C-alpha cells in the first residue's frame, strides 16, 4: 500500500472508489484511502511514473492564439488570476528578500507574465518543453525545463517560490519543499496552493468533488495536512487564503458537470459544432458564475475548496 506523506503511515481504509472522471484518460479504478493514523487522504494504489505520465494529456494547458475567442479567454484568465497575483505581490512586499520569483509548474506562464508586468523579476520551471517555450514567447518569462529538486539554480537566490496545484501531484512533495528551503533567500517566501479536502465542497460532493482529480492527485490535503507538511519541512505559515476566483467556482461547476468543463472537452477532443461549443461554454460560464456566492461563503468560513499558504523559514 502507498504511504501517507504527512505521518508516514501505510494503513488506511478506502473512502471512495473511482476513475478519471474529468479527462477519461483511463478506465482503471483507484481507491482514495484515509490514513488510519492522521486522517489524510491519498490515492491507492499509486500508479507507476510511466503509467501516471499517460494520465496527463499533452494539451493540458492554455495556449492563446490570435482569434477573438482566444483573446476573450485570455482576458478571462487574467481577470480570475488576480487572487494569485495579489497574494504573491503582498508576500513579496512583506518579505523584502532579493532575487527573482520562481513559479514551479509555470505552464504557459500567464501568472508570471502578470507579475512581470507589475515590475517583478520572474522565472518559470515546467516539465513540458512546449509550456516553457510558450511562457517565454508569449509572456517574456524565462522558463527552464527541469526537475525542481535538481534545477540549475543558486542556493539562497530566490525572493519567492510559488507552487500552484503542484504538490498534490508529486510522489514526494517533501523533496520539493526541501529544495525550496535551499533556494530561498533569507526572508524569502514559499507560496503553496492545493485543493482543500476539508472544504465544504469536498464534504458535500465526496467522490464527485473535482479537487480529488483521480488519478492525477496522489495526495488530497486538508488545510491542516498542508500546514503539517510545511512545518515538517521547516516552514512557518504566516498567511492563508481560501478563495480563488479562478479555481473555486469553476471547481464546483466542473464537479457538477464534468462534461461541460472546457479544458476537459479540449483534452478529450470532443467533436462539437461551433454553435454547440458556444452553447456549452455559455452554460458552463453561467454555472461558474452561479457558484461564486457558495464559493465565497465557504471561503469566508475558512472552508474554501482551495487554500493558498504563504510560508517562511522562521
Ligand atoms: Zn497519515
Boltz pocket constraint, residues with backbone or C-beta under 6 A from the ligand:
constraints:
  - pocket:
      binder: B
      contacts: [[A, 4], [A, 5], [A, 6], [A, 7], [A, 8], [A, 9], [A, 35], [A, 36], [A, 37], [A, 38], [A, 39], [A, 40]]
      max_distance: 6.0
